[in-house]
Amino acid sequence: MRSILALVAVTPFVAFVACGGSEPPPVAPSTPPPASTGAPAASASAAAPTLASIVTTDNSQLAAIASAAASAPPPAGAGNKDLETGLAAVAAKMAPGMSPEGAIASDQLKEGGHLAWTVTMKPGKCYAIVGYSPKGEIADLDLHLLAPPLYMMLSGEDETDDNTPVVGKTPNPMCPMLDVGMPYKVDLHAQKGAGKAAVQLFSKNK
């Protein structure tokens, strides 16, 4: 009798099948996993994907770009008419069908100087970032896009050594896949030469 009770205590399901007749004891329902409420901004930021081509892969160069962007002052003011015209001309050629989104960021840069600026890219749109310096001023203007949340990793950069850098040029615009808008940092760098520099975000609906 004791052995039977012990067997019942240890394996109630086996006892129920063997004996039959009575209903099995109620089984407590398992607790369902918590409903998803969407990824928080920080998690989405940590997973921000690369948006454009990247040619810089050396870790020391990446660190230098991130450091320069972090320490660069904000733009001095809005772009002038010449810069606005120049940016529009570059966008018409490199990102046709896109319209300017937001204000122009511009500054007077010395050789080696940086301009740091933040843009927010939203789902449902495709983007290009266009940089410009008038002919005879900054001969090699570089453009880097740094990904959130820490802005230590490249999400895209231009592939030219001229005064009209573009990230997201046609036929490969930047089309964010995340379901929330993300703030990216733009770094404009006067690699060779000095003078006026400007940058602007252009967009179109998907």
N, C-alpha and C positions, 0 to 999 in steps of 0.2 A: 504494500500500500504506500509506504513512504517513497519507494522508488518511482511509483506511478505519479505521486504528487510532485516529486522533484522534476520529473520529465515534463509535467504540465506547466510547472513554474518556469522552466527554462525554455520550453518550446511550445508556447500556447497555440501557435498556428498548426503545428503537427497534431496536437491533442484534439483541436477542433475538427480537423479532417478525419482523424481516426474514430472519434466518438460519434460525430454527426448529431442530428436532432436539434441542437440549440443554435441560436444565432451567434455569429462570431462577435467578439467584443469590438466596440466602435474603435475605429482607427483615427487618430487625430490627423486632420488634413495638413499636408506639408505647407509651410509658409512660402507663398510665391515670391519671386524676386521683386524688389521695389520697381515700380514703373519708371521707365526712362523719362526724364524731364528735359532731355537735351543736354548736350555737353556745355559745361560752364565756359565762360569766355577764356579763362586761363587754360583750360584743357584744349579748347579749339586753337588758341594761340600756339600752344606747344606743338600742335600738329599741323601748323600752317605749311602747306606744300610749296615746293619750288614752282614759280610761275613762268620763268623764262630761262633761256640758255645761260650757262655759267662757264666762263673760261678760266677763272682764277680758282685753283685748287690747292695751292701752297698754303699751309696753315699759318705761316708767319705773315704772308700777304693778307690773308683774311683777317687776322688779328689787327693788322695795321689799318685796314679799311674800317673795321668796326670801331677802333679807338678814335680814329680821325672823325668819323661821323658823330660819335658820342660827344666829342669836345668842340665840334664846329658850332659857331654862333648861328642863330636863326637868320633868315633872310633879312636884309636891310629894309626892303620895301617892295612895293609893287613894281612890275616891269613897265618900262616905257613903251612908247608906240613902236619904235624900231624893233625892240625885242619881241613884242606881241606879233608884229608882222612876220618876223623871222621864224618864230615858233609855229605860226599858222602855216607857213610855206613848207616847213619840214614835215609837219603832221599831214598835210595834204598829199605829200609824196610817199611818206613812210607808213602812215596810218589812215588811208583814205576812208571816208565815211564816218570818222569819229569827230566828236565835238569837244571843245574845251570844257573841263569840269573844274570849277573852283578858280581861284586866282592864280596869277603867275607869281612864282617865287624868284627873286633875282638879287644879285649883289655884284659888287666890284671885287674881283678876286685877284690876288697876287699869284704868281706861279707857285704851285704846290698848295694853294689854299683850297678850302672846302666850304661848301654850303650844305647845311642839313635841313631837311624838310620832311614833314609827315603827311602821308596821304592815306585815306581809307578806301579800300576796295570792297565792293558789296557784291553779293550773289545776284545773278541775273544780268550782269553786265560784263563786257570785255573791255580791256584797258590797254593803253600805251602811255609811256612816260617819255616826253620829248625834252631834250636839252638843246641849248643854242647859245653860241657866242658869235658876234659879228665877225666877218672876215677880216683878218689882219690883227685880231686880238688873241683869244685863246685858241691855239692851233690844235691842241689835243685836249678835248674836254671829255672826261670820263663820267659815266653814270652807273651807280650801284644801287640795288634795291635790297634792303636788309629786312629779314623776316622777324616778326614778333615771336615771343614776348621780350626777349633780351636783346634783339638786334645784333646778334653775334654771328649769324649765318646769312650767306647770300641767298636771295630768292630770284635774282636775275641781274644781268649787267649787259652793257652794250659791248659790241664786238669790234668797234672801229677805233681808229686813231685820228679823229677829225674834230671839227667844231660843232657837229650835229649828232650827238649820241641819242639813240632811241632804244628803249627796252619795251618789247612787245610789238615790234613792227610787223606789218602784214607780210606773210600770211599766218603769223604766229602771235596773235594778240594774247594778253594775259586774261584768262577767264577763271576767276576764283571758283573753287568747287565747294568750299565750306558754306554752311547755311547762315552764317553771320558775317557782318562787315568786319574787316580786320585792318588795323592801322599798320602800315609799313613805313619804314624810314627810307627816304631818298638821300643819297650822298652824291653831290655834284663836285667833281674834283678837277681843278685846273692842272692837268698833268704837264702841259707844256704851253708857256705863254701866259699872259696876264690881260685882264680887261673885264668887260661886262659879261655876265653869264646869267642865264635864266632857265627855268625848268617849269613844265606844266603837265598836268594830268589830262589825258584825252580819253573819251569813253564812247561806247555805243551799246545798245541793248543786244542781248544774245539773239 
